[in-house]
Amino acid sequence: MAIINTFDSSGVRAALLTPAFSLLPQCHHRRLCHELSDADWVCIGVERVLEPRTSGRGFLQKLASRAPAKCPENSHFFESLKSKRRLDLCAELNTLLCAQGARQLPDRLAALSALEGFDIHAADGHFHAAAAHDKADEKGTKHATGHLYMRNLRSGMLSHLSTLDQILCKKEHDMHGLKRSTIDSLRQGAPKGRKVLLVYDRAIIDFTQWHKWKQGSGIYVITRTKENLVLSVVGVPPFERDDPINAGVIADELVAPATGGAVLRRVTFKDILSGEVYEFLTNVLDKNVAPGLIAFLYRSRWGIEKSFDEFKNKLGEQKAWASSGTAKGMQAQFLCLTMNLLSLLEHQLASQEDIRNRPEEQRRARRLEEAQAQAVKQNTVLPQALMLVPRISQLGVKLIRWVAAHLWLDVPWKQACLALRRLYLAL
């Protein structure tokens, strides 16, 4: 098999990158650059994610051995990493790609009609180790690089929201980064009048900010309560305890902070399988959104934690690529772009080629059956949403390795698909 020596190719590379290339002409930050085109820059960034090296120079050396005519000079590569224009281009491209994914990928929450009026995102912070050339502080410590990411719980598409403090280079509280984010970025392209729901851990608790977001921008929040949070019960609205969507719900209360302010909603929930009791807090007061759905959506927040595991353990992205804040943001954008392209490719393989990781699907089905059996033993039922909504699953390491292996091989698409089909069955 010949090694591909150009970015203009067929096979797996084309299938992976075509969605991005088709959207590039719509990007306002696109510019003509003869030395390193924007299309080539996108290719290089995706390749850097899929086949990480401990250093940028190590990556460029391997790239030069495969496509010498397309490999930029070291200085040009690192200067491009610091380009604000190219960073804006990558962010714009990923925004368009997320919108395309929302149209093309299955809506995992479609069965929950009470949530029809919401765009729903899990969000959280994630840290990479410091870059090799990051400066140490006065104590000799190099601080990790933090980012805030969002994952659409309907489509599964991933977005970069913010790079945390790059001035003091110390761990910035997530809420500071969220407040710094624009309303457009928090709403992720949702049209005017559409509600947006953020599912976040306890770091997002700031009731004054919640009120501003809700009243001014239609942004709502679900989180867990803090142990030291003092709340007074101001109302106990009825809910349908016998509705299977509310299985596990102990209480649904209207509460108010001791300091005053807007009324909130507190849902107390007992996990049927583990026996653990949780309290969730939200400013979604709509009685049509059952308390069981509040608990379910917080449970679904773990989908973004899976993305971070994919960054670290499947893509090997454990440290920052470079020292500038722009370069760190560029890395985050390329991570999101690559993950989203892989999600679209996985959907294409399933819908057009009928290639699925069936052994993994069977394992998930067995786990659900075991959970149902445990619930029956306890004379109870699982929350209905667990049965109706397919979980956001991780991208399989087999798929990632297959894509990385075929990026540079001149293998026809059908032949490459046959190799993946065999891989799923054999390993």
C-alpha positions as a LaTeX table, in Angstrom:
\begin{tabular}{lrrr}
\hline
Residue & $x$ (\AA) & $y$ (\AA) & $z$ (\AA) \\
\hline
Met1 & 0.00 & 0.00 & 0.00 \\
Ala2 & 1.31 & 3.40 & $-0.94$ \\
Ile3 & 1.64 & 6.24 & 1.53 \\
Ile4 & $-0.46$ & 9.29 & 0.66 \\
Asn5 & 1.74 & 12.31 & 0.06 \\
Thr6 & $-0.94$ & 14.95 & $-0.31$ \\
Phe7 & $-3.86$ & 16.22 & 1.69 \\
Asp8 & $-6.11$ & 15.86 & $-1.39$ \\
Ser9 & $-7.04$ & 12.20 & $-1.10$ \\
Ser10 & $-9.86$ & 9.71 & $-1.07$ \\
Gly11 & $-10.64$ & 6.97 & 1.40 \\
Val12 & $-10.73$ & 7.49 & 5.16 \\
Arg13 & $-8.99$ & 10.88 & 5.08 \\
Ala14 & $-11.58$ & 12.32 & 2.70 \\
Ala15 & $-14.48$ & 10.81 & 4.65 \\
Leu16 & $-13.17$ & 12.30 & 7.88 \\
Leu17 & $-12.27$ & 15.77 & 6.64 \\
Thr18 & $-14.92$ & 16.49 & 4.00 \\
Pro19 & $-17.46$ & 17.87 & 6.51 \\
Ala20 & $-14.89$ & 20.45 & 7.64 \\
Phe21 & $-13.76$ & 21.31 & 4.10 \\
Ser22 & $-17.35$ & 21.78 & 2.95 \\
Leu23 & $-17.87$ & 24.40 & 5.68 \\
Leu24 & $-14.61$ & 26.33 & 5.23 \\
Pro25 & $-15.99$ & 28.57 & 2.45 \\
Gln26 & $-18.63$ & 29.84 & 4.92 \\
Cys27 & $-16.01$ & 30.99 & 7.45 \\
His28 & $-15.54$ & 34.75 & 7.64 \\
His29 & $-12.03$ & 34.38 & 9.08 \\
Arg30 & $-10.74$ & 32.43 & 6.07 \\
Arg31 & $-7.82$ & 34.06 & 4.24 \\
Leu32 & $-5.61$ & 33.19 & 1.26 \\
Cys33 & $-2.19$ & 31.99 & 2.37 \\
His34 & 0.08 & 30.43 & $-0.27$ \\
Glu35 & 2.62 & 29.15 & 2.23 \\
Leu36 & 0.13 & 27.28 & 4.46 \\
Ser37 & $-3.51$ & 27.33 & 3.38 \\
Asp38 & $-6.33$ & 27.23 & 5.90 \\
Ala39 & $-7.39$ & 23.82 & 4.59 \\
Asp40 & $-3.89$ & 22.47 & 5.13 \\
Trp41 & $-3.82$ & 24.01 & 8.60 \\
Val42 & $-7.03$ & 22.18 & 9.52 \\
Cys43 & $-5.53$ & 18.94 & 8.21 \\
Ile44 & $-2.37$ & 19.45 & 10.25 \\
Gly45 & $-4.31$ & 20.18 & 13.43 \\
Val46 & $-6.50$ & 17.10 & 13.10 \\
Glu47 & $-3.44$ & 14.96 & 12.33 \\
Arg48 & $-1.67$ & 16.41 & 15.38 \\
Val49 & $-4.57$ & 15.30 & 17.59 \\
Leu50 & $-4.96$ & 11.83 & 16.07 \\
Glu51 & $-1.28$ & 11.00 & 16.21 \\
Pro52 & 0.11 & 13.00 & 19.13 \\
Arg53 & 3.82 & 13.32 & 19.80 \\
Thr54 & 5.55 & 14.45 & 22.94 \\
Ser55 & 6.71 & 17.57 & 21.10 \\
Gly56 & 5.61 & 19.69 & 18.16 \\
Arg57 & 8.95 & 19.19 & 16.49 \\
Gly58 & 8.58 & 15.43 & 16.77 \\
Phe59 & 5.20 & 15.67 & 15.09 \\
Leu60 & 6.59 & 17.86 & 12.28 \\
Gln61 & 9.43 & 15.42 & 11.65 \\
Lys62 & 6.98 & 12.59 & 11.07 \\
Leu63 & 4.75 & 14.83 & 8.95 \\
Ala64 & 7.74 & 15.79 & 6.79 \\
Ser65 & 8.49 & 12.13 & 6.12 \\
Arg66 & 4.93 & 11.59 & 4.85 \\
Ala67 & 4.10 & 14.82 & 3.02 \\
Pro68 & 7.27 & 16.92 & 2.66 \\
Ala69 & 5.62 & 19.37 & 0.28 \\
Lys70 & 2.84 & 20.09 & 2.78 \\
Cys71 & 4.88 & 20.20 & 5.98 \\
Pro72 & 5.44 & 23.77 & 7.19 \\
Glu73 & 8.73 & 25.01 & 8.57 \\
Asn74 & 9.01 & 24.69 & 12.33 \\
Ser75 & 8.84 & 28.44 & 12.79 \\
His76 & 5.77 & 28.77 & 10.55 \\
Phe77 & 3.96 & 25.98 & 12.38 \\
Phe78 & 4.53 & 27.54 & 15.80 \\
Glu79 & 3.71 & 31.03 & 14.52 \\
Ser80 & 0.45 & 29.67 & 13.12 \\
Leu81 & $-0.33$ & 28.21 & 16.54 \\
Lys82 & $-0.09$ & 31.77 & 17.89 \\
Ser83 & $-2.27$ & 33.27 & 15.12 \\
Lys84 & $-5.42$ & 34.86 & 16.52 \\
Arg85 & $-6.94$ & 34.80 & 13.04 \\
Arg86 & $-6.42$ & 31.05 & 12.65 \\
Leu87 & $-7.79$ & 30.47 & 16.16 \\
Asp88 & $-10.93$ & 32.44 & 15.26 \\
Leu89 & $-11.19$ & 30.41 & 12.07 \\
Cys90 & $-11.03$ & 27.10 & 13.96 \\
Ala91 & $-13.62$ & 28.31 & 16.47 \\
Glu92 & $-15.92$ & 29.47 & 13.66 \\
Leu93 & $-15.45$ & 26.21 & 11.77 \\
Asn94 & $-16.28$ & 24.12 & 14.83 \\
Thr95 & $-19.40$ & 26.21 & 15.50 \\
Leu96 & $-20.61$ & 25.47 & 11.98 \\
Leu97 & $-19.70$ & 21.80 & 12.38 \\
Cys98 & $-21.67$ & 21.57 & 15.65 \\
Ala99 & $-24.71$ & 23.04 & 13.91 \\
Gln100 & $-24.33$ & 20.50 & 11.11 \\
Gly101 & $-24.00$ & 17.69 & 13.65 \\
Ala102 & $-27.19$ & 18.82 & 15.37 \\
Arg103 & $-28.99$ & 18.42 & 12.02 \\
Gln104 & $-27.40$ & 15.11 & 11.00 \\
Leu105 & $-26.90$ & 13.13 & 14.20 \\
Pro106 & $-29.77$ & 11.47 & 16.09 \\
Asp107 & $-31.37$ & 13.56 & 18.83 \\
Arg108 & $-30.76$ & 11.45 & 21.93 \\
Leu109 & $-33.40$ & 13.35 & 23.92 \\
Ala110 & $-36.13$ & 13.20 & 21.27 \\
Ala111 & $-38.21$ & 10.77 & 23.33 \\
Leu112 & $-38.46$ & 13.28 & 26.20 \\
Ser113 & $-41.14$ & 15.61 & 24.83 \\
Ala114 & $-41.14$ & 17.79 & 27.96 \\
Leu115 & $-37.65$ & 18.99 & 26.97 \\
Glu116 & $-38.57$ & 19.99 & 23.41 \\
Gly117 & $-38.12$ & 23.69 & 24.17 \\
Phe118 & $-34.54$ & 23.36 & 25.42 \\
Asp119 & $-31.08$ & 23.08 & 23.93 \\
Ile120 & $-29.21$ & 21.14 & 26.61 \\
His121 & $-25.47$ & 21.12 & 27.22 \\
Ala122 & $-23.23$ & 19.50 & 29.80 \\
Ala123 & $-20.26$ & 21.70 & 30.64 \\
Asp124 & $-17.15$ & 21.37 & 32.78 \\
Gly125 & $-13.51$ & 22.28 & 33.15 \\
His126 & $-10.56$ & 20.12 & 32.12 \\
Phe127 & $-6.82$ & 20.59 & 32.56 \\
His128 & $-3.78$ & 19.69 & 30.47 \\
Ala129 & $-0.29$ & 19.56 & 31.93 \\
Ala130 & 1.87 & 22.64 & 31.29 \\
Ala131 & 3.68 & 23.00 & 27.97 \\
Ala132 & 7.40 & 22.24 & 27.87 \\
His133 & 8.30 & 25.93 & 27.59 \\
Asp134 & 5.74 & 27.33 & 30.02 \\
Lys135 & 7.35 & 29.56 & 32.62 \\
Ala136 & 7.49 & 28.39 & 36.22 \\
Asp137 & 6.24 & 30.61 & 39.05 \\
Glu138 & 8.41 & 31.95 & 41.88 \\
Lys139 & 8.24 & 28.55 & 43.59 \\
Gly140 & 9.36 & 26.71 & 40.46 \\
Thr141 & 5.90 & 25.32 & 39.71 \\
Lys142 & 4.49 & 25.08 & 36.19 \\
His143 & 0.73 & 25.36 & 36.32 \\
Ala144 & $-1.61$ & 23.21 & 34.26 \\
Thr145 & $-3.67$ & 24.75 & 31.47 \\
Gly146 & $-7.42$ & 24.82 & 32.10 \\
His147 & $-10.25$ & 24.89 & 29.58 \\
Leu148 & $-14.04$ & 24.96 & 29.78 \\
Tyr149 & $-15.85$ & 22.66 & 27.36 \\
Met150 & $-19.50$ & 22.07 & 26.49 \\
Arg151 & $-21.13$ & 18.94 & 25.08 \\
Asn152 & $-24.53$ & 19.03 & 23.42 \\
Leu153 & $-26.59$ & 16.33 & 25.14 \\
Arg154 & $-28.82$ & 15.99 & 22.09 \\
Ser155 & $-26.21$ & 15.54 & 19.35 \\
Gly156 & $-23.10$ & 14.77 & 21.40 \\
Met157 & $-21.09$ & 17.51 & 19.62 \\
Leu158 & $-18.31$ & 19.15 & 21.62 \\
Ser159 & $-17.40$ & 22.85 & 21.90 \\
His160 & $-14.62$ & 24.83 & 23.53 \\
Leu161 & $-16.01$ & 27.61 & 25.69 \\
Ser162 & $-13.03$ & 29.32 & 27.31 \\
Thr163 & $-9.35$ & 29.02 & 28.19 \\
Leu164 & $-8.90$ & 29.70 & 31.88 \\
Asp165 & $-6.47$ & 32.24 & 33.33 \\
Gln166 & $-3.32$ & 32.68 & 31.26 \\
Ile167 & $-2.02$ & 35.75 & 33.12 \\
Leu168 & $-1.44$ & 34.59 & 36.67 \\
Cys169 & $-1.28$ & 30.99 & 35.35 \\
Lys170 & $-2.96$ & 29.63 & 38.43 \\
Lys171 & $-6.12$ & 27.59 & 38.75 \\
Glu172 & $-9.00$ & 29.93 & 38.02 \\
His173 & $-12.47$ & 29.15 & 39.36 \\
Asp174 & $-14.78$ & 27.82 & 36.65 \\
Met175 & $-17.39$ & 30.48 & 37.38 \\
His176 & $-14.94$ & 33.25 & 36.51 \\
Gly177 & $-14.41$ & 31.69 & 33.10 \\
Leu178 & $-18.16$ & 31.27 & 32.59 \\
Lys179 & $-18.82$ & 34.91 & 33.45 \\
Arg180 & $-16.14$ & 35.95 & 30.99 \\
Ser181 & $-17.78$ & 33.93 & 28.21 \\
Thr182 & $-20.06$ & 35.71 & 25.78 \\
Ile183 & $-23.78$ & 35.00 & 25.76 \\
Asp184 & $-23.47$ & 33.82 & 22.15 \\
Ser185 & $-20.92$ & 31.19 & 23.16 \\
Leu186 & $-23.04$ & 30.03 & 26.11 \\
Arg187 & $-26.13$ & 29.76 & 23.91 \\
Gln188 & $-24.16$ & 27.85 & 21.23 \\
Gly189 & $-26.10$ & 29.27 & 18.32 \\
Ala190 & $-29.57$ & 28.69 & 19.76 \\
Pro191 & $-32.11$ & 30.95 & 17.98 \\
Lys192 & $-33.80$ & 33.81 & 19.79 \\
Gly193 & $-36.60$ & 32.54 & 22.00 \\
Arg194 & $-35.05$ & 29.09 & 22.42 \\
Lys195 & $-34.16$ & 28.12 & 26.00 \\
Val196 & $-30.66$ & 26.87 & 26.79 \\
Leu197 & $-29.96$ & 24.60 & 29.75 \\
Leu198 & $-26.46$ & 24.18 & 31.22 \\
Val199 & $-25.79$ & 21.09 & 33.33 \\
Tyr200 & $-22.74$ & 21.75 & 35.50 \\
Asp201 & $-21.18$ & 20.63 & 38.77 \\
Arg202 & $-21.32$ & 22.65 & 42.00 \\
Ala203 & $-18.74$ & 25.15 & 40.73 \\
Ile204 & $-21.51$ & 26.97 & 38.85 \\
Ile205 & $-23.47$ & 28.00 & 41.96 \\
Asp206 & $-23.92$ & 31.78 & 41.79 \\
Phe207 & $-27.59$ & 32.67 & 42.16 \\
Thr208 & $-27.15$ & 36.29 & 41.08 \\
Gln209 & $-25.53$ & 35.17 & 37.83 \\
Trp210 & $-28.23$ & 32.53 & 37.30 \\
His211 & $-30.86$ & 35.26 & 37.51 \\
Lys212 & $-29.02$ & 37.44 & 34.98 \\
Trp213 & $-28.64$ & 34.56 & 32.54 \\
Lys214 & $-32.25$ & 33.45 & 32.83 \\
Gln215 & $-33.87$ & 36.87 & 32.66 \\
Gly216 & $-31.61$ & 38.38 & 30.03 \\
Ser217 & $-30.60$ & 35.45 & 27.85 \\
Gly218 & $-32.88$ & 32.46 & 28.44 \\
Ile219 & $-30.04$ & 30.40 & 29.97 \\
Tyr220 & $-30.99$ & 27.95 & 32.75 \\
Val221 & $-28.87$ & 25.79 & 35.07 \\
Ile222 & $-28.95$ & 22.36 & 36.73 \\
Thr223 & $-26.37$ & 21.45 & 39.37 \\
Arg224 & $-26.02$ & 19.69 & 42.73 \\
Thr225 & $-26.47$ & 21.43 & 46.06 \\
Lys226 & $-23.54$ & 22.22 & 48.35 \\
Glu227 & $-23.45$ & 20.88 & 51.90 \\
Asn228 & $-23.15$ & 24.36 & 53.44 \\
Leu229 & $-25.91$ & 25.87 & 51.31 \\
Val230 & $-28.78$ & 27.23 & 53.42 \\
Leu231 & $-32.12$ & 27.03 & 51.61 \\
Ser232 & $-35.63$ & 27.60 & 52.93 \\
Val233 & $-38.59$ & 25.63 & 51.58 \\
Val234 & $-41.21$ & 28.02 & 50.21 \\
Gly235 & $-43.42$ & 25.57 & 48.35 \\
Val236 & $-44.02$ & 21.88 & 47.68 \\
Pro237 & $-45.65$ & 21.47 & 44.25 \\
Pro238 & $-47.26$ & 18.08 & 43.62 \\
Phe239 & $-45.69$ & 15.61 & 41.20 \\
Glu240 & $-46.78$ & 12.23 & 39.88 \\
Arg241 & $-44.97$ & 9.75 & 42.11 \\
Asp242 & $-46.34$ & 6.79 & 40.15 \\
Asp243 & $-45.04$ & 8.10 & 36.83 \\
Pro244 & $-42.06$ & 5.87 & 35.87 \\
Ile245 & $-40.20$ & 9.00 & 34.72 \\
Asn246 & $-40.05$ & 9.97 & 38.43 \\
Ala247 & $-38.79$ & 6.65 & 39.77 \\
Gly248 & $-36.32$ & 7.40 & 42.55 \\
Val249 & $-37.59$ & 10.94 & 43.23 \\
Ile250 & $-38.03$ & 11.55 & 46.97 \\
Ala251 & $-39.00$ & 15.24 & 46.93 \\
Asp252 & $-39.58$ & 18.16 & 44.57 \\
Glu253 & $-39.49$ & 21.48 & 46.44 \\
Leu254 & $-39.41$ & 25.21 & 45.77 \\
Val255 & $-36.65$ & 26.80 & 47.83 \\
Ala256 & $-35.07$ & 30.20 & 48.37 \\
Pro257 & $-31.53$ & 31.11 & 49.50 \\
Ala258 & $-31.15$ & 32.57 & 52.98 \\
Thr259 & $-29.78$ & 35.74 & 51.36 \\
Gly260 & $-32.98$ & 36.16 & 49.37 \\
Gly261 & $-33.41$ & 36.28 & 45.63 \\
Ala262 & $-35.25$ & 34.22 & 43.06 \\
Val263 & $-37.07$ & 31.02 & 43.94 \\
Leu264 & $-35.26$ & 27.83 & 42.90 \\
Arg265 & $-36.19$ & 24.18 & 42.65 \\
Arg266 & $-34.59$ & 21.37 & 44.67 \\
Val267 & $-35.05$ & 17.74 & 43.63 \\
Thr268 & $-34.06$ & 14.98 & 46.05 \\
Phe269 & $-33.37$ & 11.71 & 44.30 \\
Lys270 & $-32.31$ & 8.22 & 45.42 \\
Asp271 & $-30.32$ & 6.14 & 42.97 \\
Ile272 & $-32.16$ & 2.84 & 42.90 \\
Leu273 & $-29.05$ & 0.79 & 42.13 \\
Ser274 & $-26.49$ & 2.36 & 44.46 \\
Gly275 & $-28.78$ & 3.57 & 47.23 \\
Glu276 & $-27.09$ & 6.99 & 47.21 \\
Val277 & $-29.26$ & 10.07 & 47.77 \\
Tyr278 & $-28.59$ & 13.25 & 45.75 \\
Glu279 & $-29.96$ & 16.79 & 45.81 \\
Phe280 & $-30.18$ & 18.72 & 42.55 \\
Leu281 & $-30.76$ & 22.44 & 42.23 \\
Thr282 & $-32.18$ & 24.25 & 39.21 \\
Asn283 & $-33.99$ & 27.39 & 38.12 \\
Val284 & $-36.17$ & 25.38 & 35.71 \\
Leu285 & $-39.51$ & 25.81 & 37.46 \\
Asp286 & $-41.73$ & 24.55 & 34.61 \\
Lys287 & $-43.99$ & 21.89 & 36.16 \\
Asn288 & $-44.07$ & 20.07 & 32.81 \\
Val289 & $-40.39$ & 19.22 & 33.31 \\
Ala290 & $-40.78$ & 16.35 & 35.76 \\
Pro291 & $-38.35$ & 16.12 & 38.70 \\
Gly292 & $-37.17$ & 12.78 & 37.37 \\
Leu293 & $-35.96$ & 14.56 & 34.23 \\
Ile294 & $-33.90$ & 17.00 & 36.33 \\
Ala295 & $-32.17$ & 14.04 & 38.00 \\
Phe296 & $-31.70$ & 12.27 & 34.68 \\
Leu297 & $-30.11$ & 15.29 & 33.00 \\
Tyr298 & $-27.57$ & 15.66 & 35.77 \\
Arg299 & $-26.76$ & 11.98 & 35.46 \\
Ser300 & $-26.22$ & 12.61 & 31.72 \\
Arg301 & $-23.58$ & 15.23 & 32.60 \\
Trp302 & $-21.08$ & 12.39 & 32.79 \\
Gly303 & $-21.07$ & 12.42 & 29.01 \\
Ile304 & $-18.62$ & 15.32 & 29.08 \\
Glu305 & $-16.40$ & 13.51 & 31.58 \\
Lys306 & $-16.16$ & 10.74 & 29.00 \\
Ser307 & $-14.89$ & 13.31 & 26.50 \\
Phe308 & $-12.08$ & 14.24 & 28.88 \\
Asp309 & $-11.19$ & 10.57 & 29.26 \\
Glu310 & $-11.03$ & 10.33 & 25.47 \\
Phe311 & $-8.69$ & 13.33 & 25.37 \\
Lys312 & $-6.31$ & 11.80 & 27.86 \\
Asn313 & $-6.40$ & 8.06 & 27.32 \\
Lys314 & $-7.48$ & 7.56 & 23.70 \\
Leu315 & $-5.93$ & 10.59 & 21.99 \\
Gly316 & $-2.96$ & 10.88 & 24.33 \\
Glu317 & $-3.51$ & 14.63 & 24.80 \\
Gln318 & $-2.08$ & 15.09 & 28.27 \\
Lys319 & $-0.08$ & 18.32 & 27.96 \\
Ala320 & $-0.35$ & 21.70 & 26.27 \\
Trp321 & 1.21 & 22.04 & 22.82 \\
Ala322 & 2.69 & 25.51 & 23.33 \\
Ser323 & 2.97 & 28.37 & 25.81 \\
Ser324 & 0.87 & 31.22 & 24.41 \\
Gly325 & $-2.77$ & 31.52 & 25.38 \\
Thr326 & $-3.73$ & 31.54 & 21.71 \\
Ala327 & $-1.86$ & 28.28 & 21.08 \\
Lys328 & $-3.53$ & 26.64 & 24.05 \\
Gly329 & $-6.91$ & 27.73 & 22.71 \\
Met330 & $-5.96$ & 26.38 & 19.28 \\
Gln331 & $-5.22$ & 22.97 & 20.77 \\
Ala332 & $-8.61$ & 22.93 & 22.49 \\
Gln333 & $-10.39$ & 23.86 & 19.25 \\
Phe334 & $-8.58$ & 21.11 & 17.34 \\
Leu335 & $-9.52$ & 18.59 & 20.02 \\
Cys336 & $-13.20$ & 19.52 & 19.65 \\
Leu337 & $-12.98$ & 19.62 & 15.86 \\
Thr338 & $-11.37$ & 16.17 & 15.70 \\
Met339 & $-13.83$ & 14.61 & 18.14 \\
Asn340 & $-16.78$ & 16.03 & 16.20 \\
Leu341 & $-15.41$ & 14.83 & 12.86 \\
Leu342 & $-14.96$ & 11.36 & 14.37 \\
Ser343 & $-18.57$ & 11.42 & 15.63 \\
Leu344 & $-19.86$ & 12.32 & 12.18 \\
Leu345 & $-17.69$ & 9.62 & 10.62 \\
Glu346 & $-18.94$ & 7.03 & 13.11 \\
His347 & $-22.53$ & 7.97 & 12.21 \\
Gln348 & $-21.72$ & 7.71 & 8.50 \\
Leu349 & $-20.25$ & 4.24 & 9.02 \\
Ala350 & $-23.34$ & 3.09 & 10.92 \\
Ser351 & $-26.00$ & 4.65 & 8.67 \\
Gln352 & $-24.40$ & 4.12 & 5.25 \\
Glu353 & $-22.16$ & 1.07 & 5.71 \\
Asp354 & $-23.95$ & $-0.69$ & 8.59 \\
Ile355 & $-20.66$ & $-0.85$ & 10.48 \\
Arg356 & $-21.16$ & $-0.67$ & 14.25 \\
Asn357 & $-19.18$ & $-1.78$ & 17.23 \\
Arg358 & $-21.73$ & $-4.49$ & 17.95 \\
Pro359 & $-19.74$ & $-6.23$ & 20.72 \\
Glu360 & $-19.76$ & $-2.92$ & 22.63 \\
Glu361 & $-23.48$ & $-2.43$ & 21.93 \\
Gln362 & $-24.12$ & $-5.91$ & 23.31 \\
Arg363 & $-22.13$ & $-5.11$ & 26.45 \\
Arg364 & $-24.22$ & $-1.97$ & 27.01 \\
Ala365 & $-27.44$ & $-3.97$ & 26.54 \\
Arg366 & $-26.27$ & $-6.54$ & 29.09 \\
Arg367 & $-25.48$ & $-3.81$ & 31.63 \\
Leu368 & $-28.98$ & $-2.39$ & 31.22 \\
Glu369 & $-30.52$ & $-5.85$ & 31.61 \\
Glu370 & $-28.50$ & $-6.39$ & 34.80 \\
Ala371 & $-29.69$ & $-3.04$ & 36.15 \\
Gln372 & $-33.30$ & $-3.96$ & 35.38 \\
Ala373 & $-32.88$ & $-7.31$ & 37.12 \\
Gln374 & $-31.43$ & $-5.59$ & 40.20 \\
Ala375 & $-34.37$ & $-3.17$ & 40.27 \\
Val376 & $-36.83$ & $-6.09$ & 40.13 \\
Lys377 & $-35.07$ & $-7.74$ & 43.10 \\
Gln378 & $-35.57$ & $-4.52$ & 45.03 \\
Asn379 & $-39.25$ & $-4.46$ & 44.04 \\
Thr380 & $-38.87$ & $-1.21$ & 42.14 \\
Val381 & $-38.27$ & 0.06 & 38.60 \\
Leu382 & $-35.54$ & 2.00 & 36.85 \\
Pro383 & $-36.24$ & 5.63 & 35.93 \\
Gln384 & $-38.00$ & 5.56 & 32.58 \\
Ala385 & $-35.57$ & 8.00 & 30.95 \\
Leu386 & $-32.79$ & 5.42 & 31.31 \\
Met387 & $-34.85$ & 3.11 & 29.11 \\
Leu388 & $-35.89$ & 5.74 & 26.55 \\
Val389 & $-32.63$ & 7.63 & 26.00 \\
Pro390 & $-29.50$ & 6.08 & 24.49 \\
Arg391 & $-26.44$ & 7.02 & 26.52 \\
Ile392 & $-23.73$ & 9.18 & 25.02 \\
Ser393 & $-21.01$ & 6.63 & 24.50 \\
Gln394 & $-17.31$ & 7.16 & 24.12 \\
Leu395 & $-15.70$ & 6.96 & 20.72 \\
Gly396 & $-14.22$ & 3.50 & 20.54 \\
Val397 & $-10.45$ & 3.23 & 20.65 \\
Lys398 & $-10.73$ & 0.79 & 17.73 \\
Leu399 & $-12.33$ & 3.47 & 15.58 \\
Ile400 & $-9.71$ & 6.06 & 16.55 \\
Arg401 & $-6.83$ & 3.69 & 15.81 \\
Trp402 & $-8.39$ & 2.69 & 12.49 \\
Val403 & $-8.74$ & 6.31 & 11.41 \\
Ala404 & $-5.19$ & 7.19 & 12.49 \\
Ala405 & $-3.77$ & 4.16 & 10.68 \\
His406 & $-5.62$ & 4.92 & 7.42 \\
Leu407 & $-5.06$ & 8.67 & 7.24 \\
Trp408 & $-1.89$ & 8.24 & 5.25 \\
Leu409 & $-2.57$ & 4.96 & 3.43 \\
Asp410 & $-3.88$ & 4.92 & $-0.12$ \\
Val411 & $-6.64$ & 2.42 & 0.64 \\
Pro412 & $-10.04$ & 2.63 & $-1.10$ \\
Trp413 & $-12.97$ & 3.44 & 1.16 \\
Lys414 & $-14.72$ & 0.07 & 0.81 \\
Gln415 & $-11.51$ & $-1.80$ & 1.54 \\
Ala416 & $-10.87$ & 0.33 & 4.62 \\
Cys417 & $-14.45$ & $-0.29$ & 5.79 \\
Leu418 & $-13.93$ & $-4.02$ & 5.45 \\
Ala419 & $-10.85$ & $-3.74$ & 7.66 \\
Leu420 & $-12.85$ & $-1.92$ & 10.35 \\
Arg421 & $-15.66$ & $-4.46$ & 10.18 \\
Arg422 & $-13.15$ & $-7.25$ & 10.78 \\
Leu423 & $-11.49$ & $-5.25$ & 13.55 \\
Tyr424 & $-14.77$ & $-4.92$ & 15.47 \\
Leu425 & $-15.38$ & $-8.65$ & 15.22 \\
Ala426 & $-11.86$ & $-9.88$ & 15.96 \\
Leu427 & $-10.59$ & $-7.62$ & 18.77 \\
\hline
\end{tabular}
